[in-house]
Amino acid sequence: MRSSVRPRLGAALLALAVGGTGCEGCRERRAEVAVDASDASAGAPRTGSRRVGVKVPLPTGWSAQPEEDGSLRFGPPHHPVLRVDLRTGEGDALPSGEALGALLSRAFEGFVRSDEQLEEGEDFVLVRLRLAPRLADGGVGEAHPAFFGARRVERDLFLCASLPGVSEDEVREAASSCQAIHLQPAPR
């Protein structure tokens, strides 16, 4: 039974979570070069290694964009919605829903967090939520949708997160894409 997050995986999930939230006015959205793909092959993520044969089913109009850090971003042209990081050989570190929720609580202490959906299966865990920043005057800022998850495919672990500035529908589509990551059958 999965229950805790290993320290190294916890650090990666925390970086993905904090990086995925962004902050109002402190990040510029940059234009992404679109890669035409309705079903993107998830290649790269770690230290230049590639994982061949992995598919990320995408909504119509979305494409994949590899990043310099080895992650992949997915979304419509010039609007990344989903970030996916590969942790090669770490599939057995798939966290439980409870462990992922605890990690998100620590990561977003300065936010009011409302969980909308926790979904957990044998090879995945997904949390959809809304995050609103706590303001200096004691108030609460506008809530924004977000999604964080992990998907085990054989021995590998894929960490997923929505990116800042996305809609509720895009968060749902991102979660669905993460949950559906799979290996493509070998050619005959």
N, C-alpha and C positions, 0 to 999 in steps of 0.2 A: 504494500500500500504506500502510495506517495504521500509524504506529509511535510517534508521540509525542503527548503531551497538550499542547495549546496552553496558555500561562500562564493566560489568563482562564478557560478551561474547567477547567483543573487546579484553580484556586482554587474554582470552583463544585463540582466533584466532591469536593474535600477537605472543604469545608463540609458537603456532603451526607453524606459518610462519617462525619465526626466528629459531626455533629448526629444522625445516624442511630443511633449507638451508645449515646448517653446514658451515664449512669453510675449505678451502684447507689446509691439513696438521695438523689441530688441532683436528681432530676426528679420532679415529681408527674404522675401520669396524670390528665388532665382528661377529663370527659365530653364526648363529641362529639355534635353534633346530626346525626342520621342523615338522609341524603338517599336516598330510595328509588330505586334504580337497579340493574339487573342488568348493564347495559352502560353505564358512565358516560362522558359526554362530557367529555373533558379540555379544559377551557377555559383557564383563566387564566394561568398562571403569571407572567409577568413584567410588572412595572410596570403592572398593570391591563389589559394587552391580553389579548384572548381569541383562541384558535385554534378556530374553529368546524369541526365535522365530524370531529373526532378521537375515536376510540372506544377505551376501555380495557376489554376483556372481563374481567369479574369473577366469582369463584366465587359460588355461591348464598349469599345472606345478606349479602354485602358491599355497601357503598354508598360514595359519594363524599362528601367533606367539604372544601370550599374553605377554605384558610387565609388569614389576613391578609397573609402575605408573598407570596401569589400561587401557592403550591404547592397541590397536591391531596393529600389523604390518603384512603386506601381501607382498608376492613376491615369486620368485623362491628360492629354498634352498640357504641359506647363502648370500642372496642378497635382503634385504628388499627394497621395492619400495614405498609402500603406508602406511601411518599412519592414523588410524581412532580413534577419541576420541568421546565418548558418553557424551552428556549433557542431562541427564534425566529431563524431564518435561520442557525443554527450547525450544520446537519446535516453539513457537510463536516468538522467537528471531531470526528466519532466516533472515539474512541480505539481502539487495538488492545487485545487481551487483555493483551499484555505491558506496554503503557503503563498500563493500568488496574491491573494487579497491582503495578507499581512505585509508583504513586501510593498504593495501599492500604498497601503496606509502609511508606512514609514516614508516612502518616497514623496508623498503628497501631504505632509503634515501641515503645510501652509495653505491648504485648500479645503473647501467643503466638498466632500465626495459623496455622491449618491450612486450606488450600484444599481444598474438597471437589469443586468443579466449576468449570471455565472453559469457557464456551461462546461461540463467536464465529461470526458470519455476516456477510454482506455489509452488513446494516443494523442489527446489534446486537452487543453484547458483554455478557456476564453472568458474574459471579463469585459463587459461593456459598461461604461459608467459616464457620469457627468461630473466635471470638475469646475469649481468656481473659486477664484482666488479670494482669500481673506484680505480685506483692505485695511490700511493703516488706521482709518477712523473707526474700525470695529465692524464695519459693514461687510457685505459679501458682493463680489463682482459678478459679472454675467457668467452663467454656466455654459460650458462647451462640452460636446460629446467626445468621447475617447474610447479606445479599445486597446487591450493588451492581451497577448496570448502566446501559447507555445504549442508546437505540433511535432510529435515524434514520427519520423519516417525511417524505418529500419533502425540503424544505430545512430542516426543524426537527429539533432534537435533544431527546429526552426523557431526563432523568437520573432514575434510580430507585434507591431504597434501602429496605430493610426497616427497621422501627422497633424500639426496644428492647422486650423482653418478649414476643417472638413465638416460636412453636414451629417445629420443623423443617418440618412440613407447611405452615404459613403462609408460611415462607420460600420453599418450592417454588411455592406458589400465587402469591406476589408476583412471583417471577421469571417465571413463565408469563404473568402478566398484562402485565408490562413487555415481554416479547418479542413479545406479540401486539398491542400498540398499533398502530392502523391508521387510515386515513381511511375514513369512511363514504361510500358512494357518493352522489352528488348526487341529489336527488329528481327524478323525471321529470315 
